[in-house]
Amino acid sequence: CGKSTLGRTILKLYEPTEGKIFFEGKDITKFSVKEMRSLRKDMQIVFQDPMESLNQRHTIGMILEEPYIIHKIGTPAERKQWVKELLVKVGLPETAVNRYPHEFSGGQRQRIGIARAIALKPKLLICDESVSALDVSVQAQILNLLLQLQQEMNLAIIFISHDLSVVKHVSDKVAVMYFGKVVEAGNAKEIYANPQNDYTKKLLSAIPI
């Protein structure tokens, strides 16, 4: 219904056809490529399938070091140390630096994707169906990790999902989309307790919460 498209448009991975995007009080809709490049370190995304978003020919160390290299941050020694710290932060061993994505489970690969996304200490993290492909038990672990990082790093998270039980677990505010339009938005507890829109009511009645 356009959830993923909206997430990518917020990051200007897609150009908006109308409307405006505000980030920290600034209208970034017309930002140039150069302006967006400097802003991107503050806005990151975690995709649904880490196998597609992680370079399979690079070691985990190379993957996690890349954001620092692109933005010319730190010395080689500092970057390597930061990479190890990132791995520990997302619950992986430092020894993972020399391994490749295919050597990890789906949940572990998603932790690597999260580590890469938080490397530059962003202010906004967009999670696009980031746990949809994982087993329920692994989903819970990743969700708890995201909530922990949100608290530790003071992150704003836009969590895109079709699973309303997951959305309820992680969200303070909720926006419900139908055919590309937001049909209801507000406080999560209020929407789950007393939905106003007919489509929202159907969604909530169809899924056990």
Buried (B, 14 or more C-beta within 10 A) or exposed (E): BEBBBBBBBBBBBEEBEEEEBEBEEEEBBEBEEEEBEEBBBEBBBBBBBBBEBBEEEBBBBBBBBBBBEEBEBBEEEEBBEBBBEBBEBBBBEBEBBEBBBEEBEBBBBBBBBBBBBBBBEBBBBBBBBBBBBBEEEBBBBBBEBBBEBBEEBEBEBBBBBEEBEBBBBBBEEBBBBBEEEEBBEBEBEEBBEEBEBEBBEEBBEEEEE
